Amino acid sequence: MNFLDLLDEISTEGLDKESKDQFLDRKQALSKIGSFGKNLSLAALPLGFLATMTKPAKAQSSQNVIDVLNFALTAEYLEAEYYQTGLDSGVVQSNYQSLFEQINMHEQSHVAFLQETITSLGGTPVEKPTFDYTAGGMFTPFEDPAQFLALSQAFEDTGVRAYKGQAGNLINSDAVLTAALRIHSVEARHASQVRRVRGLEGWIPFDNRGEGMPEATQPVYEGEANTVHCHCDVTTITDVSEEAVTESFDEPLTREEVLAILSLFIAN
């Protein structure tokens, strides 16, 4: 199975465990952690991680869920238009054309799904903003292939952290949470592949944005050097390096942090 086929399968319910394990870059990083002892298993960490996020109210209102989904929709609008514009502009290099066509298809699907879900909950999908991908003249992503890839990485890495940051706010809405985490999973694989296209590893060491990334993208990576999970400093219970620990987890971003990043590219 090649990467493009995997991306399609991830978007369905049919992805088998063997296929997932074959391509989960994060799993490779996690394998560096080693044994945590009988009272703290590696498999339990993601669940503990979720439990430490912002606690939702016991009775979550539909409006709260709609607000989270509209927040996600704004980010998906940005990505969907970015990839479509990039493909239309011809800036995407031919050897990566199929990859970005596939990523674009997924982002367009995420937009449609979120709009439909918000409507089904009785809400109104937020209108798509006007985007300025030059960030006021700072970038030229549709003229420079390297800049197109750099901003692709920044947007995908932001998306991964944004969905993780909102998971706790959907924890009492099982169906919506499941759907959001599926999108999160697809975004993570987009991020990993874009990073590899740029010659980087599929994960983030410390809070390094990576070679060739503009300084203005650094807020996307702030906080990624964290080593404390489930109220435990992981470096104290394993003999692997601090860098390996930071590579093993993506840190959540708050809504305010994500909006600060997106605001660079929103014209109105």
Residue pairs with C-beta under 8 A, 6 or more apart in sequence:
1 9
1 19
1 22
3 23
3 99
3 193
4 98
4 99
4 102
6 15
6 19
6 23
6 189
7 102
7 103
7 106
7 186
7 189
7 190
8 102
9 15
9 19
10 182
10 185
10 186
10 189
11 106
11 109
11 182
11 186
21 27
23 189
25 192
25 201
25 202
25 203
26 188
26 192
26 202
26 203
26 248
26 250
28 202
28 203
29 203
29 244
29 247
29 248
30 42
30 248
32 240
32 241
32 244
32 247
32 248
33 42
33 234
33 238
33 240
33 244
33 245
33 248
34 238
34 239
34 240
35 238
36 42
36 45
36 237
36 238
37 237
40 230
40 232
40 237
45 229
45 230
48 229
48 230
49 229
49 230
49 249
50 167
50 168
50 171
51 230
52 229
52 230
52 231
53 165
53 167
53 168
53 171
53 252
54 168
54 169
55 168
56 64
56 168
56 169
56 170
56 171
56 172
57 64
58 172
59 172
60 169
60 170
60 172
60 173
62 121
62 122
62 123
63 123
64 169
65 121
65 169
65 170
65 173
65 176
66 118
66 121
66 122
66 123
68 166
68 169
68 170
68 180
69 114
69 117
69 118
69 121
69 123
69 176
69 180
70 118
70 123
70 125
70 126
71 162
71 166
71 255
71 258
71 259
72 114
72 162
72 163
72 166
72 180
72 183
73 111
73 114
73 115
73 118
73 125
73 126
74 126
74 129
74 262
75 158
75 159
75 162
75 258
75 262
76 107
76 110
76 111
76 114
76 159
77 111
77 128
77 129
77 131
78 129
78 131
78 155
78 262
78 265
78 266
79 107
79 110
79 155
79 156
79 159
80 104
80 107
80 108
80 110
80 111
81 128
81 131
82 131
82 133
82 141
82 151
82 152
82 155
83 100
83 103
83 104
83 107
83 152
84 104
84 108
85 133
85 142
86 92
86 100
86 141
86 142
86 148
86 152
87 97
87 100
87 101
87 104
89 142
89 143
91 141
91 142
91 143
91 144
91 145
91 148
92 100
92 145
92 148
93 145
96 197
99 193
99 197
100 152
103 190
103 193
103 194
106 186
106 190
110 183
110 186
113 179
113 183
114 125
115 125
117 176
117 179
118 124
118 125
119 125
129 266
129 267
129 268
130 266
130 267
130 268
131 265
131 266
131 267
132 265
132 266
132 267
133 139
133 141
133 142
133 151
133 265
134 140
134 141
135 216
135 264
135 265
136 264
138 214
138 216
138 264
139 147
139 151
139 214
140 147
141 147
141 148
141 150
141 151
142 148
146 212
147 214
149 194
149 197
149 198
150 198
150 212
150 213
150 214
150 217
151 217
152 194
153 191
153 194
153 195
153 198
153 200
153 210
153 213
153 217
154 209
154 213
154 217
154 220
154 261
156 187
156 190
156 191
156 194
157 191
157 195
157 204
157 220
157 221
157 250
158 220
158 253
158 258
158 261
158 262
159 184
159 187
159 190
159 191
160 184
160 187
160 188
160 191
160 250
161 220
161 250
161 251
161 252
161 253
161 258
162 253
162 255
162 258
163 180
163 181
163 183
163 184
163 187
164 184
164 250
164 251
164 252
164 253
165 252
165 253
165 254
165 255
165 257
165 258
166 180
166 255
167 177
167 180
167 181
167 184
167 252
170 176
170 177
170 180
171 177
188 250
191 202
192 202
192 203
193 202
195 201
195 202
195 203
195 210
196 202
198 210
198 212
199 211
200 210
200 211
201 247
203 247
203 248
204 210
204 221
204 224
204 246
204 247
204 250
205 243
205 246
205 247
206 224
206 225
206 242
206 243
206 246
207 218
207 221
207 222
207 223
207 224
207 225
207 246
208 221
209 217
209 218
209 220
209 221
216 264
219 257
219 260
219 261
220 261
222 257
223 251
223 253
224 246
224 250
224 251
225 246
226 246
226 249
226 251
227 233
227 234
227 235
227 242
227 245
227 246
228 234
229 249
234 245
234 248
235 242
235 245
238 245
253 261
